[in-house]
Amino acid sequence: MCDATLYSESPIFSYVVPSSDACKLLSIKLREHGVNAKAIVYPTVPKGKERIRIIMHSYNSKAEIEKLAKILNAK
């Protein structure tokens, strides 16, 4: 199960992927699609709280954000 932060006053968002292996694989998939998002895994975060760190910028286009959402929502 994955969970995204829905609101933040920071440009940094976390997308929780509670498995180091799944988190690393998602990070690779994002990179393959041109999205620079880092896997943050144990021991940096507790086991079961692994996450993808996403940093949004003012220059990100709507198409880039939609691509990110599509990848994250893919089953």
All heavy atoms as a GROMACS GRO file, in nm:
protein
  586
    1MET      N    1   0.084  -0.118   0.000
    1MET     CA    2   0.000   0.000   0.000
    1MET      C    3   0.088   0.123   0.000
    1MET      O    4   0.187   0.132   0.070
    1MET     CB    5  -0.090  -0.001   0.122
    1MET     CG    6  -0.177   0.120   0.134
    1MET     SD    7  -0.282   0.108   0.281
    1MET     CE    8  -0.329   0.275   0.294
    2CYS      N    9   0.052   0.220  -0.080
    2CYS     CA   10   0.125   0.346  -0.089
    2CYS      C   11   0.036   0.458  -0.039
    2CYS      O   12  -0.086   0.450  -0.048
    2CYS     CB   13   0.166   0.373  -0.232
    2CYS     SG   14   0.276   0.250  -0.300
    3ASP      N   15   0.099   0.563   0.013
    3ASP     CA   16   0.022   0.674   0.065
    3ASP      C   17   0.097   0.802   0.032
    3ASP      O   18   0.217   0.812   0.055
    3ASP     CB   19   0.006   0.660   0.217
    3ASP     CG   20  -0.076   0.771   0.277
    3ASP    OD1   21  -0.166   0.823   0.208
    3ASP    OD2   22  -0.051   0.805   0.393
    4ALA      N   23   0.029   0.898  -0.022
    4ALA     CA   24   0.092   1.025  -0.059
    4ALA      C   25   0.050   1.133   0.039
    4ALA      O   26  -0.060   1.132   0.093
    4ALA     CB   27   0.051   1.066  -0.200
    5THR      N   28   0.139   1.228   0.062
    5THR     CA   29   0.105   1.346   0.140
    5THR      C   30   0.014   1.432   0.053
    5THR      O   31   0.048   1.464  -0.060
    5THR     CB   32   0.232   1.425   0.177
    5THR    OG1   33   0.317   1.340   0.253
    5THR    CG2   34   0.199   1.549   0.255
    6LEU      N   35  -0.103   1.466   0.102
    6LEU     CA   36  -0.199   1.539   0.020
    6LEU      C   37  -0.184   1.690   0.030
    6LEU      O   38  -0.225   1.761  -0.059
    6LEU     CB   39  -0.341   1.498   0.060
    6LEU     CG   40  -0.373   1.350   0.041
    6LEU    CD1   41  -0.514   1.320   0.091
    6LEU    CD2   42  -0.360   1.311  -0.105
    7TYR      N   43  -0.128   1.739   0.138
    7TYR     CA   44  -0.113   1.883   0.154
    7TYR      C   45   0.020   1.911   0.220
    7TYR      O   46   0.060   1.842   0.313
    7TYR     CB   47  -0.225   1.940   0.241
    7TYR     CG   48  -0.205   2.086   0.270
    7TYR    CD1   49  -0.237   2.182   0.174
    7TYR    CD2   50  -0.148   2.128   0.388
    7TYR    CE1   51  -0.215   2.316   0.198
    7TYR    CE2   52  -0.126   2.263   0.413
    7TYR     CZ   53  -0.160   2.356   0.318
    7TYR     OH   54  -0.136   2.488   0.342
    8SER      N   55   0.088   2.013   0.171
    8SER     CA   56   0.214   2.052   0.231
    8SER      C   57   0.242   2.197   0.197
    8SER      O   58   0.210   2.242   0.087
    8SER     CB   59   0.328   1.963   0.177
    8SER     OG   60   0.451   2.005   0.231
    9GLU      N   61   0.300   2.269   0.289
    9GLU     CA   62   0.344   2.405   0.262
    9GLU      C   63   0.487   2.404   0.210
    9GLU      O   64   0.542   2.507   0.176
    9GLU     CB   65   0.331   2.490   0.387
    9GLU     CG   66   0.186   2.516   0.424
    9GLU     CD   67   0.171   2.613   0.540
    9GLU    OE1   68   0.268   2.682   0.575
    9GLU    OE2   69   0.060   2.620   0.594
   10SER      N   70   0.546   2.287   0.205
   10SER     CA   71   0.683   2.268   0.157
   10SER      C   72   0.680   2.215   0.013
   10SER      O   73   0.584   2.147  -0.025
   10SER     CB   74   0.753   2.167   0.249
   10SER     OG   75   0.874   2.126   0.192
   11PRO      N   76   0.783   2.241  -0.064
   11PRO     CA   77   0.790   2.183  -0.198
   11PRO      C   78   0.831   2.036  -0.195
   11PRO      O   79   0.838   1.971  -0.298
   11PRO     CB   80   0.894   2.268  -0.268
   11PRO     CG   81   0.984   2.313  -0.159
   11PRO     CD   82   0.894   2.332  -0.039
   12ILE      N   83   0.857   1.982  -0.076
   12ILE     CA   84   0.902   1.845  -0.061
   12ILE      C   85   0.783   1.759  -0.017
   12ILE      O   86   0.718   1.787   0.083
   12ILE     CB   87   1.017   1.833   0.041
   12ILE    CG1   88   1.134   1.920  -0.002
   12ILE    CG2   89   1.060   1.686   0.056
   12ILE    CD1   90   1.243   1.935   0.102
   13PHE      N   91   0.756   1.656  -0.095
   13PHE     CA   92   0.647   1.563  -0.068
   13PHE      C   93   0.703   1.424  -0.046
   13PHE      O   94   0.805   1.388  -0.105
   13PHE     CB   95   0.549   1.559  -0.185
   13PHE     CG   96   0.476   1.688  -0.207
   13PHE    CD1   97   0.535   1.791  -0.279
   13PHE    CD2   98   0.350   1.708  -0.154
   13PHE    CE1   99   0.469   1.911  -0.300
   13PHE    CE2  100   0.283   1.828  -0.174
   13PHE     CZ  101   0.343   1.929  -0.247
   14SER      N  102   0.636   1.345   0.034
   14SER     CA  103   0.674   1.205   0.056
   14SER      C  104   0.562   1.116   0.004
   14SER      O  105   0.445   1.140   0.030
   14SER     CB  106   0.693   1.176   0.205
   14SER     OG  107   0.806   1.245   0.253
   15TYR      N  108   0.603   1.012  -0.068
   15TYR     CA  109   0.510   0.910  -0.116
   15TYR      C  110   0.555   0.781  -0.049
   15TYR      O  111   0.658   0.724  -0.084
   15TYR     CB  112   0.518   0.901  -0.268
   15TYR     CG  113   0.411   0.814  -0.330
   15TYR    CD1  114   0.283   0.864  -0.351
   15TYR    CD2  115   0.438   0.684  -0.366
   15TYR    CE1  116   0.184   0.786  -0.408
   15TYR    CE2  117   0.340   0.605  -0.424
   15TYR     CZ  118   0.214   0.657  -0.444
   15TYR     OH  119   0.117   0.578  -0.500
   16VAL      N  120   0.481   0.737   0.053
   16VAL     CA  121   0.521   0.623   0.135
   16VAL      C  122   0.501   0.493   0.058
   16VAL      O  123   0.394   0.468   0.003
   16VAL     CB  124   0.444   0.621   0.268
   16VAL    CG1  125   0.482   0.499   0.350
   16VAL    CG2  126   0.472   0.749   0.347
   17VAL      N  127   0.608   0.414   0.055
   17VAL     CA  128   0.608   0.282  -0.010
   17VAL      C  129   0.670   0.187   0.093
   17VAL      O  130   0.791   0.178   0.104
   17VAL     CB  131   0.692   0.282  -0.139
   17VAL    CG1  132   0.686   0.148  -0.207
   17VAL    CG2  133   0.648   0.394  -0.233
   18PRO      N  134   0.587   0.119   0.174
   18PRO     CA  135   0.638   0.046   0.290
   18PRO      C  136   0.712  -0.084   0.256
   18PRO      O  137   0.676  -0.191   0.300
   18PRO     CB  138   0.512   0.020   0.373
   18PRO     CG  139   0.402   0.019   0.274
   18PRO     CD  140   0.442   0.115   0.167
   19SER      N  141   0.819  -0.069   0.180
   19SER     CA  142   0.908  -0.180   0.149
   19SER      C  143   1.031  -0.121   0.081
   19SER      O  144   1.018  -0.046  -0.016
   19SER     CB  145   0.841  -0.280   0.055
   19SER     OG  146   0.936  -0.358  -0.013
   20SER      N  147   1.149  -0.154   0.131
   20SER     CA  148   1.272  -0.100   0.072
   20SER      C  149   1.284  -0.140  -0.074
   20SER      O  150   1.316  -0.058  -0.160
   20SER     CB  151   1.395  -0.148   0.149
   20SER     OG  152   1.403  -0.082   0.273
   21ASP      N  153   1.256  -0.267  -0.103
   21ASP     CA  154   1.270  -0.314  -0.241
   21ASP      C  155   1.171  -0.244  -0.334
   21ASP      O  156   1.208  -0.198  -0.442
   21ASP     CB  157   1.250  -0.466  -0.249
   21ASP     CG  158   1.364  -0.543  -0.184
   21ASP    OD1  159   1.474  -0.487  -0.169
   21ASP    OD2  160   1.342  -0.660  -0.149
   22ALA      N  161   1.045  -0.234  -0.293
   22ALA     CA  162   0.944  -0.168  -0.375
   22ALA      C  163   0.976  -0.020  -0.393
   22ALA      O  164   0.957   0.036  -0.502
   22ALA     CB  165   0.806  -0.185  -0.313
   23CYS      N  166   1.027   0.042  -0.290
   23CYS     CA  167   1.062   0.183  -0.296
   23CYS      C  168   1.176   0.206  -0.396
   23CYS      O  169   1.171   0.296  -0.479
   23CYS     CB  170   1.101   0.230  -0.156
   23CYS     SG  171   1.116   0.408  -0.140
   24LYS      N  172   1.278   0.120  -0.390
   24LYS     CA  173   1.391   0.131  -0.483
   24LYS      C  174   1.346   0.107  -0.627
   24LYS      O  175   1.388   0.178  -0.718
   24LYS     CB  176   1.500   0.033  -0.443
   24LYS     CG  177   1.571   0.071  -0.315
   24LYS     CD  178   1.668  -0.038  -0.273
   24LYS     CE  179   1.727  -0.011  -0.136
   24LYS     NZ  180   1.814  -0.121  -0.091
   25LEU      N  181   1.259   0.007  -0.647
   25LEU     CA  182   1.210  -0.021  -0.782
   25LEU      C  183   1.128   0.096  -0.838
   25LEU      O  184   1.140   0.130  -0.955
   25LEU     CB  185   1.126  -0.149  -0.782
   25LEU     CG  186   1.204  -0.279  -0.766
   25LEU    CD1  187   1.108  -0.398  -0.749
   25LEU    CD2  188   1.298  -0.302  -0.883
   26LEU      N  189   1.045   0.157  -0.753
   26LEU     CA  190   0.967   0.272  -0.797
   26LEU      C  191   1.058   0.389  -0.832
   26LEU      O  192   1.036   0.458  -0.931
   26LEU     CB  193   0.864   0.313  -0.691
   26LEU     CG  194   0.776   0.432  -0.725
   26LEU    CD1  195   0.702   0.412  -0.857
   26LEU    CD2  196   0.679   0.459  -0.611
   27SER      N  197   1.162   0.410  -0.755
   27SER     CA  198   1.257   0.517  -0.783
   27SER      C  199   1.323   0.495  -0.920
   27SER      O  200   1.339   0.588  -0.999
   27SER     CB  201   1.364   0.524  -0.674
   27SER     OG  202   1.459   0.624  -0.702
   28ILE      N  203   1.359   0.370  -0.949
   28ILE     CA  204   1.419   0.337  -1.079
   28ILE      C  205   1.318   0.362  -1.192
   28ILE      O  206   1.352   0.420  -1.295
   28ILE     CB  207   1.468   0.191  -1.080
   28ILE    CG1  208   1.589   0.176  -0.987
   28ILE    CG2  209   1.502   0.145  -1.222
   28ILE    CD1  210   1.627   0.033  -0.955
   29LYS      N  211   1.194   0.319  -1.172
   29LYS     CA  212   1.089   0.340  -1.272
   29LYS      C  213   1.069   0.488  -1.300
   29LYS      O  214   1.059   0.530  -1.416
   29LYS     CB  215   0.959   0.276  -1.226
   29LYS     CG  216   0.846   0.288  -1.325
   29LYS     CD  217   0.722   0.218  -1.273
   29LYS     CE  218   0.607   0.228  -1.373
   29LYS     NZ  219   0.487   0.160  -1.325
   30LEU      N  220   1.065   0.568  -1.194
   30LEU     CA  221   1.049   0.713  -1.212
   30LEU      C  222   1.166   0.770  -1.290
   30LEU      O  223   1.147   0.851  -1.382
   30LEU     CB  224   1.036   0.780  -1.075
   30LEU     CG  225   0.903   0.757  -1.004
   30LEU    CD1  226   0.914   0.795  -0.857
   30LEU    CD2  227   0.791   0.834  -1.072
   31ARG      N  228   1.288   0.729  -1.255
   31ARG     CA  229   1.408   0.777  -1.324
   31ARG      C  230   1.403   0.741  -1.472
   31ARG      O  231   1.440   0.821  -1.558
   31ARG     CB  232   1.533   0.720  -1.258
   31ARG     CG  233   1.660   0.789  -1.302
   31ARG     CD  234   1.784   0.746  -1.224
   31ARG     NE  235   1.760   0.726  -1.083
   31ARG     CZ  236   1.778   0.609  -1.019
   31ARG    NH1  237   1.821   0.503  -1.084
   31ARG    NH2  238   1.754   0.599  -0.890
   32GLU      N  239   1.358   0.618  -1.503
   32GLU     CA  240   1.346   0.574  -1.643
   32GLU      C  241   1.249   0.660  -1.723
   32GLU      O  242   1.260   0.671  -1.844
   32GLU     CB  243   1.302   0.427  -1.649
   32GLU     CG  244   1.410   0.330  -1.605
   32GLU     CD  245   1.360   0.187  -1.592
   32GLU    OE1  246   1.237   0.162  -1.595
   32GLU    OE2  247   1.447   0.098  -1.578
   33HIS      N  248   1.153   0.722  -1.653
   33HIS     CA  249   1.056   0.810  -1.718
   33HIS      C  250   1.096   0.958  -1.706
   33HIS      O  251   1.014   1.047  -1.728
   33HIS     CB  252   0.917   0.788  -1.658
   33HIS     CG  253   0.854   0.661  -1.705
   33HIS    ND1  254   0.874   0.540  -1.643
   33HIS    CD2  255   0.774   0.637  -1.811
   33HIS    CE1  256   0.808   0.446  -1.707
   33HIS    NE2  257   0.746   0.502  -1.810
   34GLY      N  258   1.219   0.984  -1.665
   34GLY     CA  259   1.269   1.121  -1.658
   34GLY      C  260   1.230   1.199  -1.535
   34GLY      O  261   1.242   1.322  -1.531
   35VAL      N  262   1.183   1.128  -1.431
   35VAL     CA  263   1.143   1.194  -1.307
   35VAL      C  264   1.253   1.170  -1.204
   35VAL      O  265   1.287   1.057  -1.173
   35VAL     CB  266   1.009   1.139  -1.255
   35VAL    CG1  267   0.972   1.203  -1.122
   35VAL    CG2  268   0.898   1.160  -1.358
   36ASN      N  269   1.308   1.278  -1.150
   36ASN     CA  270   1.413   1.267  -1.049
   36ASN      C  271   1.349   1.267  -0.911
   36ASN      O  272   1.315   1.371  -0.856
   36ASN     CB  273   1.513   1.381  -1.062
   36ASN     CG  274   1.630   1.368  -0.968
   36ASN    OD1  275   1.651   1.264  -0.907
   36ASN    ND2  276   1.707   1.474  -0.955
   37ALA      N  277   1.328   1.148  -0.856
   37ALA     CA  278   1.269   1.132  -0.724
   37ALA      C  279   1.350   1.025  -0.651
   37ALA      O  280   1.377   0.919  -0.708
   37ALA     CB  281   1.123   1.093  -0.733
   38LYS      N  282   1.391   1.050  -0.532
   38LYS     CA  283   1.483   0.963  -0.458
   38LYS      C  284   1.410   0.868  -0.363
   38LYS      O  285   1.314   0.906  -0.298
   38LYS     CB  286   1.580   1.047  -0.374
   38LYS     CG  287   1.658   1.150  -0.451
   38LYS     CD  288   1.757   1.086  -0.543
   38LYS     CE  289   1.837   1.196  -0.611
   38LYS     NZ  290   1.922   1.146  -0.713
   39ALA      N  291   1.462   0.745  -0.356
   39ALA     CA  292   1.412   0.648  -0.259
   39ALA      C  293   1.479   0.677  -0.124
   39ALA      O  294   1.601   0.692  -0.116
   39ALA     CB  295   1.447   0.506  -0.304
   40ILE      N  296   1.401   0.686  -0.020
   40ILE     CA  297   1.451   0.704   0.116
   40ILE      C  298   1.413   0.578   0.193
   40ILE      O  299   1.295   0.552   0.215
   40ILE     CB  300   1.389   0.829   0.184
   40ILE    CG1  301   1.399   0.952   0.093
   40ILE    CG2  302   1.454   0.853   0.320
   40ILE    CD1  303   1.541   0.995   0.058
   41VAL      N  304   1.513   0.498   0.228
   41VAL     CA  305   1.487   0.366   0.286
   41VAL      C  306   1.558   0.351   0.420
   41VAL      O  307   1.641   0.433   0.459
   41VAL     CB  308   1.531   0.254   0.188
   41VAL    CG1  309   1.449   0.260   0.060
   41VAL    CG2  310   1.678   0.262   0.156
   42TYR      N  311   1.523   0.241   0.491
   42TYR     CA  312   1.587   0.207   0.617
   42TYR      C  313   1.737   0.196   0.595
   42TYR      O  314   1.779   0.145   0.494
   42TYR     CB  315   1.530   0.072   0.665
   42TYR     CG  316   1.595   0.020   0.791
   42TYR    CD1  317   1.553   0.064   0.915
   42TYR    CD2  318   1.698  -0.071   0.784
   42TYR    CE1  319   1.614   0.017   1.030
   42TYR    CE2  320   1.759  -0.118   0.898
   42TYR     CZ  321   1.718  -0.074   1.020
   42TYR     OH  322   1.778  -0.119   1.134
   43PRO      N  323   1.821   0.250   0.682
   43PRO     CA  324   1.796   0.300   0.817
   43PRO      C  325   1.770   0.450   0.826
   43PRO      O  326   1.757   0.503   0.935
   43PRO     CB  327   1.924   0.264   0.891
   43PRO     CG  328   2.031   0.279   0.789
   43PRO     CD  329   1.965   0.233   0.659
   44THR      N  330   1.760   0.519   0.711
   44THR     CA  331   1.730   0.662   0.715
   44THR      C  332   1.591   0.687   0.772
   44THR      O  333   1.569   0.784   0.844
   44THR     CB  334   1.742   0.723   0.574
   44THR    OG1  335   1.874   0.695   0.525
   44THR    CG2  336   1.720   0.872   0.576
   45VAL      N  337   1.497   0.598   0.738
   45VAL     CA  338   1.362   0.602   0.795
   45VAL      C  339   1.334   0.464   0.854
   45VAL      O  340   1.398   0.366   0.818
   45VAL     CB  341   1.256   0.638   0.688
   45VAL    CG1  342   1.276   0.780   0.637
   45VAL    CG2  343   1.257   0.539   0.573
   46PRO      N  344   1.238   0.453   0.946
   46PRO     CA  345   1.207   0.322   1.004
   46PRO      C  346   1.156   0.224   0.899
   46PRO      O  347   1.096   0.264   0.799
   46PRO     CB  348   1.096   0.353   1.106
   46PRO     CG  349   1.106   0.499   1.132
   46PRO     CD  350   1.158   0.561   1.007
   47LYS      N  351   1.178   0.095   0.923
   47LYS     CA  352   1.123  -0.008   0.835
   47LYS      C  353   0.972   0.010   0.829
   47LYS      O  354   0.907   0.036   0.930
   47LYS     CB  355   1.158  -0.147   0.886
   47LYS     CG  356   1.304  -0.181   0.865
   47LYS     CD  357   1.332  -0.323   0.910
   47LYS     CE  358   1.482  -0.351   0.888
   47LYS     NZ  359   1.517  -0.488   0.927
   48GLY      N  360   0.917  -0.006   0.711
   48GLY     CA  361   0.774   0.013   0.690
   48GLY      C  362   0.735   0.157   0.662
   48GLY      O  363   0.620   0.187   0.633
   49LYS      N  364   0.831   0.249   0.672
   49LYS     CA  365   0.805   0.391   0.645
   49LYS      C  366   0.889   0.441   0.527
   49LYS      O  367   0.909   0.562   0.511
   49LYS     CB  368   0.837   0.476   0.769
   49LYS     CG  369   0.756   0.441   0.890
   49LYS     CD  370   0.612   0.481   0.874
   49LYS     CE  371   0.535   0.455   1.003
   49LYS     NZ  372   0.397   0.498   0.993
   50GLU      N  373   0.939   0.348   0.445
   50GLU     CA  374   1.017   0.386   0.329
   50GLU      C  375   0.933   0.477   0.240
   50GLU      O  376   0.811   0.469   0.239
   50GLU     CB  377   1.061   0.261   0.252
   50GLU     CG  378   1.158   0.174   0.328
   50GLU     CD  379   1.094   0.075   0.424
   50GLU    OE1  380   0.971   0.078   0.443
   50GLU    OE2  381   1.169  -0.006   0.480
   51ARG      N  382   1.000   0.563   0.165
   51ARG     CA  383   0.926   0.662   0.088
   51ARG      C  384   1.004   0.711  -0.032
   51ARG      O  385   1.126   0.698  -0.038
   51ARG     CB  386   0.890   0.781   0.176
   51ARG     CG  387   1.012   0.855   0.226
   51ARG     CD  388   0.986   0.940   0.348
   51ARG     NE  389   0.947   0.855   0.457
   51ARG     CZ  390   0.859   0.890   0.550
   51ARG    NH1  391   0.806   1.008   0.549
   51ARG    NH2  392   0.827   0.806   0.646
   52ILE      N  393   0.932   0.769  -0.125
   52ILE     CA  394   0.990   0.840  -0.237
   52ILE      C  395   0.984   0.988  -0.201
   52ILE      O  396   0.879   1.039  -0.161
   52ILE     CB  397   0.912   0.815  -0.367
   52ILE    CG1  398   0.915   0.667  -0.406
   52ILE    CG2  399   0.965   0.902  -0.481
   52ILE    CD1  400   1.049   0.613  -0.448
   53ARG      N  401   1.098   1.055  -0.212
   53ARG     CA  402   1.101   1.200  -0.185
   53ARG      C  403   1.087   1.272  -0.318
   53ARG      O  404   1.164   1.252  -0.411
   53ARG     CB  405   1.232   1.240  -0.119
   53ARG     CG  406   1.235   1.389  -0.082
   53ARG     CD  407   1.366   1.430  -0.024
   53ARG     NE  408   1.466   1.419  -0.130
   53ARG     CZ  409   1.598   1.408  -0.107
   53ARG    NH1  410   1.643   1.405   0.015
   53ARG    NH2  411   1.682   1.399  -0.207
   54ILE      N  412   0.986   1.356  -0.325
   54ILE     CA  413   0.955   1.431  -0.446
   54ILE      C  414   0.968   1.579  -0.413
   54ILE      O  415   0.909   1.627  -0.316
   54ILE     CB  416   0.812   1.401  -0.493
   54ILE    CG1  417   0.796   1.251  -0.519
   54ILE    CG2  418   0.776   1.484  -0.616
   54ILE    CD1  419   0.654   1.204  -0.526
   55ILE      N  420   1.044   1.650  -0.493
   55ILE     CA  421   1.059   1.795  -0.473
   55ILE      C  422   0.999   1.865  -0.594
   55ILE      O  423   1.042   1.843  -0.707
   55ILE     CB  424   1.206   1.835  -0.454
   55ILE    CG1  425   1.266   1.759  -0.335
   55ILE    CG2  426   1.218   1.986  -0.435
   55ILE    CD1  427   1.414   1.781  -0.315
   56MET      N  428   0.898   1.945  -0.571
   56MET     CA  429   0.833   2.021  -0.678
   56MET      C  430   0.902   2.156  -0.692
   56MET      O  431   0.952   2.212  -0.595
   56MET     CB  432   0.685   2.041  -0.646
   56MET     CG  433   0.608   1.911  -0.626
   56MET     SD  434   0.615   1.797  -0.765
   56MET     CE  435   0.534   1.893  -0.892
   57HIS      N  436   0.904   2.205  -0.814
   57HIS     CA  437   0.965   2.334  -0.846
   57HIS      C  438   0.866   2.419  -0.924
   57HIS      O  439   0.775   2.366  -0.989
   57HIS     CB  440   1.091   2.313  -0.930
   57HIS     CG  441   1.193   2.227  -0.864
   57HIS    ND1  442   1.282   2.276  -0.771
   57HIS    CD2  443   1.220   2.095  -0.875
   57HIS    CE1  444   1.361   2.177  -0.729
   57HIS    NE2  445   1.325   2.066  -0.790
   58SER      N  446   0.884   2.548  -0.919
   58SER     CA  447   0.793   2.639  -0.990
   58SER      C  448   0.797   2.617  -1.141
   58SER      O  449   0.701   2.648  -1.210
   58SER     CB  450   0.828   2.784  -0.958
   58SER     OG  451   0.960   2.814  -1.001
   59TYR      N  452   0.904   2.561  -1.191
   59TYR     CA  453   0.916   2.538  -1.335
   59TYR      C  454   0.861   2.402  -1.380
   59TYR      O  455   0.860   2.373  -1.500
   59TYR     CB  456   1.061   2.553  -1.382
   59TYR     CG  457   1.159   2.464  -1.311
   59TYR    CD1  458   1.172   2.329  -1.343
   59TYR    CD2  459   1.240   2.514  -1.210
   59TYR    CE1  460   1.262   2.247  -1.277
   59TYR    CE2  461   1.331   2.434  -1.144
   59TYR     CZ  462   1.341   2.300  -1.179
   59TYR     OH  463   1.432   2.221  -1.113
   60ASN      N  464   0.812   2.320  -1.287
   60ASN     CA  465   0.752   2.193  -1.329
   60ASN      C  466   0.624   2.222  -1.406
   60ASN      O  467   0.540   2.299  -1.362
   60ASN     CB  468   0.720   2.103  -1.210
   60ASN     CG  469   0.844   2.043  -1.148
   60ASN    OD1  470   0.872   2.068  -1.032
   60ASN    ND2  471   0.918   1.966  -1.224
   61SER      N  472   0.612   2.158  -1.523
   61SER     CA  473   0.493   2.180  -1.606
   61SER      C  474   0.379   2.091  -1.558
   61SER      O  475   0.400   1.993  -1.487
   61SER     CB  476   0.526   2.148  -1.752
   61SER     OG  477   0.549   2.008  -1.768
   62LYS      N  478   0.260   2.127  -1.601
   62LYS     CA  479   0.142   2.046  -1.570
   62LYS      C  480   0.161   1.905  -1.626
   62LYS      O  481   0.127   1.806  -1.560
   62LYS     CB  482   0.016   2.111  -1.627
   62LYS     CG  483  -0.110   2.035  -1.596
   62LYS     CD  484  -0.232   2.106  -1.651
   62LYS     CE  485  -0.357   2.024  -1.622
   62LYS     NZ  486  -0.478   2.089  -1.671
   63ALA      N  487   0.219   1.894  -1.745
   63ALA     CA  488   0.242   1.762  -1.806
   63ALA      C  489   0.338   1.679  -1.722
   63ALA      O  490   0.319   1.557  -1.707
   63ALA     CB  491   0.297   1.780  -1.948
   64GLU      N  492   0.441   1.740  -1.665
   64GLU     CA  493   0.534   1.667  -1.579
   64GLU      C  494   0.465   1.617  -1.453
   64GLU      O  495   0.488   1.503  -1.410
   64GLU     CB  496   0.653   1.756  -1.542
   64GLU     CG  497   0.746   1.785  -1.656
   64GLU     CD  498   0.852   1.890  -1.623
   64GLU    OE1  499   0.823   1.984  -1.545
   64GLU    OE2  500   0.963   1.878  -1.676
   65ILE      N  501   0.383   1.700  -1.394
   65ILE     CA  502   0.312   1.661  -1.273
   65ILE      C  503   0.212   1.550  -1.303
   65ILE      O  504   0.200   1.454  -1.227
   65ILE     CB  505   0.243   1.784  -1.210
   65ILE    CG1  506   0.350   1.884  -1.164
   65ILE    CG2  507   0.153   1.743  -1.093
   65ILE    CD1  508   0.298   2.021  -1.129
   66GLU      N  509   0.144   1.559  -1.417
   66GLU     CA  510   0.050   1.454  -1.456
   66GLU      C  511   0.124   1.322  -1.482
   66GLU      O  512   0.074   1.215  -1.448
   66GLU     CB  513  -0.029   1.498  -1.578
   66GLU     CG  514  -0.132   1.605  -1.545
   66GLU     CD  515  -0.200   1.664  -1.666
   66GLU    OE1  516  -0.155   1.642  -1.781
   66GLU    OE2  517  -0.301   1.736  -1.647
   67LYS      N  518   0.244   1.330  -1.543
   67LYS     CA  519   0.323   1.209  -1.566
   67LYS      C  520   0.362   1.145  -1.434
   67LYS      O  521   0.351   1.023  -1.417
   67LYS     CB  522   0.448   1.243  -1.649
   67LYS     CG  523   0.539   1.122  -1.671
   67LYS     CD  524   0.652   1.149  -1.769
   67LYS     CE  525   0.744   1.256  -1.728
   67LYS     NZ  526   0.864   1.266  -1.815
   68LEU      N  527   0.405   1.225  -1.338
   68LEU     CA  528   0.439   1.175  -1.206
   68LEU      C  529   0.319   1.106  -1.143
   68LEU      O  530   0.331   0.993  -1.093
   68LEU     CB  531   0.489   1.288  -1.116
   68LEU     CG  532   0.507   1.257  -0.969
   68LEU    CD1  533   0.617   1.152  -0.950
   68LEU    CD2  534   0.538   1.383  -0.890
   69ALA      N  535   0.204   1.171  -1.147
   69ALA     CA  536   0.082   1.112  -1.087
   69ALA      C  537   0.044   0.982  -1.156
   69ALA      O  538   0.007   0.886  -1.089
   69ALA     CB  539  -0.033   1.213  -1.096
   70LYS      N  540   0.056   0.977  -1.286
   70LYS     CA  541   0.022   0.855  -1.360
   70LYS      C  542   0.113   0.740  -1.318
   70LYS      O  543   0.066   0.628  -1.296
   70LYS     CB  544   0.034   0.880  -1.510
   70LYS     CG  545  -0.006   0.763  -1.594
   70LYS     CD  546   0.002   0.797  -1.741
   70LYS     CE  547  -0.038   0.675  -1.826
   70LYS     NZ  548  -0.031   0.704  -1.969
   71ILE      N  549   0.241   0.765  -1.304
   71ILE     CA  550   0.336   0.660  -1.264
   71ILE      C  551   0.305   0.614  -1.121
   71ILE      O  552   0.301   0.495  -1.092
   71ILE     CB  553   0.481   0.709  -1.277
   71ILE    CG1  554   0.516   0.735  -1.423
   71ILE    CG2  555   0.579   0.607  -1.215
   71ILE    CD1  556   0.644   0.812  -1.443
   72LEU      N  557   0.282   0.708  -1.031
   72LEU     CA  558   0.256   0.674  -0.892
   72LEU      C  559   0.125   0.599  -0.876
   72LEU      O  560   0.110   0.514  -0.786
   72LEU     CB  561   0.256   0.799  -0.803
   72LEU     CG  562   0.389   0.871  -0.789
   72LEU    CD1  563   0.371   0.997  -0.705
   72LEU    CD2  564   0.497   0.781  -0.731
   73ASN      N  565   0.027   0.626  -0.961
   73ASN     CA  566  -0.104   0.561  -0.952
   73ASN      C  567  -0.113   0.431  -1.030
   73ASN      O  568  -0.215   0.363  -1.020
   73ASN     CB  569  -0.213   0.657  -0.996
   73ASN     CG  570  -0.237   0.768  -0.896
   73ASN    OD1  571  -0.242   0.743  -0.776
   73ASN    ND2  572  -0.248   0.890  -0.943
   74ALA      N  573  -0.009   0.399  -1.107
   74ALA     CA  574  -0.011   0.274  -1.186
   74ALA      C  575  -0.012   0.154  -1.091
   74ALA      O  576   0.058   0.152  -0.990
   74ALA     CB  577   0.110   0.268  -1.278
   75LYS      N  578  -0.090   0.057  -1.121
   75LYS     CA  579  -0.098  -0.064  -1.038
   75LYS      C  580  -0.006  -0.172  -1.092
   75LYS      O  581   0.011  -0.194  -1.203
   75LYS     CB  582  -0.242  -0.114  -1.034
   75LYS     CG  583  -0.338  -0.011  -0.977
   75LYS     CD  584  -0.316   0.011  -0.831
   75LYS     CE  585  -0.413   0.116  -0.780
   75LYS     NZ  586  -0.380   0.175  -0.660
   0.00000   0.00000   0.00000
